[in-house]
Amino acid sequence: MIGVVSEADLLAVRDQAAAPRHLGLTAGDLMTAPPVTIPPDAAIPAAVRLMNAHHFRRLPVTGADRQLIGIVSRRDVLSVFLRPDIDIARDVRLVLDEVLAAPATVTVTVCHGVVTLAGTLAGTLAGTLGPTTGRSQEPRTCHDLSPLTARLMADVDGVIDVVTRSAQPRLEGGR
């Protein structure tokens, strides 16, 4: 791959005054060379940074010999982050059930990547270890898991924002 003809290249020619003289131009005359490319093993954030820095909508993917392998588009990189709401809800529920041992009374809804948790986000963390002994101690009651929950949910792929609508946690055992 030796160059790329972009929309910007075509618009630059169109905007020049002597349009009839441009009828004989070739792709080689118009192309931007050398092209900005990315290798196939590059991470998605690297592609996004390149596309953003150069204001590209598409980025050629080239092999070691600079031969074109494919094209990465904005839509391609965004699709990694845009997951179906039902998949996000399933993963959020897994975190609630397995990590936080949250009760089934916490309702999870997802709309366009925004997770809403409703219910009482207070619960018990079972099997905690003693701070100095390292031995298992009685389960501890957590009075408000909202801040921790919001941080954990934000790490689920596809989550755009987390809204918690929890009832005020009640102090248990007179504490």
N, C-alpha and C positions, 0 to 999 in steps of 0.2 A: 504494500500500500504506500503510495507516494504522495497522496493529497486527498482533499475532500472539497467538494463543491457544496457549500451550505446555502441556506436561504439568504443569509446576509450577503454572500458573494453575489447572488443573483440580483438582489435588491440594489446593491451598489452599482451594478452595470445598468440596471433599469433607470436609476436616478441620474446617470450621466447624460449630458445634453445630446451627443451625437449618436442616437440610437441606431440608424442604418449601418453605421460602421461596425456595430457589434454582431451583425448577422453571421460573420465568418469566424467568430470566436469558438474555441474548442474548450472542452472540460479542463484541459491542461492550462489554458489561458486564465480560466476563472478560479481554479482550485486554490485553496489555502494549503501551503506546503511548508514544512513537513506537517503532517496531521497530528493532532493531539489524540492519542490512543490510550488504551488501558489493557493490561494483560488479562487473560481469562481467569487467573487465580486471585485477582484483586478483590478486596473486600468491598461490599456495597457502599459503606461510608466513603471510601476512597473515590469511587465513581461519582458519588453525589458531590463531593468536594470539587472534583475536576469540572463536572458539568456546571456547577454554580460559579466557579471562578472564571470560566470562559463563556458563560451565558449560553451553553449548549442545550439543545433539546434531546440530542442523541450523541452517543459516544461510540466510536468504533472500537471493537475488541480485536486485538491482533496477537498472533503467535510470536515466537522468538524470531522468526524470519520476516516479521512485519506483514505477514499475509493476513488478510481479513478473515476472521473467524465468525464474527457476528456484530450486531449493533445493540447497544443498551439504550433504551429510551427512558424518559422521565417516568412514563407509565410503568415500565419494568421495575424501576427502583422504588416507586411508591407502592406497588403491589406487595412488596415484601412487608410493608408496615400496615397495609390495609387488609385486615383479616375479617372474615364474616363475624358478625356480632354473636352468633350462636357458638362459634369456636372460642371466642374470647370469654363468653359467659361460662363455658365448660371449664376452661383453665382457671378462671377466677374462683369458681366453686371448689375446684381441686385444692387450691391454695387455702381457701377458708376451711375446708374439711380436714386436710392433712396437716397443714402447718399450724394453723391457729386453733384447731379443734373447735371451730365456731359452730354454734347450734344451727339446726336446720331452719330456725325461725328467722335467720338473716336471709332476706330476699335479694337476689342478684338480678339486675336488669342491665342490658347493654343496648345503647342506641348510637350508631355511628362511632363506635369506639369509646364512648363515654360510659363508664361503669357507675351504676348507682347501687349502693348497698343500703338496704332499709331494714330496720329491726334493732335489736339490742346487741351491740358489739361488746358485750361484757361476757367473760367466760372464765374457764379454768384451764390453765396450762398444766397438763398432767405430766408426771414423771420428771419434774425438774430436779436438778442436782443442787445439793447444798453448796453455799458459796465457799466454804473452807474445807469441808470434809470430802466433797466429791461424791458422797453417798446420796442415794435417792431420798428425798424428803416428801412430806405431804404435798399434794397438789396445791398450787397457789392460785388464789382468786385474782384475776385481773379485772379491775373495775372499768377501764375504758381502753378498748383495743383499737379505737378509731385511727389514731395517728400511725400506729404500726401497720394496720390494715391498709390504709391509703398508700403507704410506702411500698408494701409488698405488691399491691394490685398494680401500681404504676410500672412495675418491672415485668408484667405479663405482656408478651408481644401483642401489639395492636391496640393497647390501651392508650387513649388520648388524654383522658382526665378521669378522676375518681371523685364521686360525690357520695358523702356518707350522710344518711338520715337516720341517726340512731337515737333511741330513747335514752334519757339520762341514766347512766348506770347507777345501780343501787348498791350502797355499801352493805356488805354482808357480814354477819357475825358481830354487829355492833361497832365496827371499826370506822 
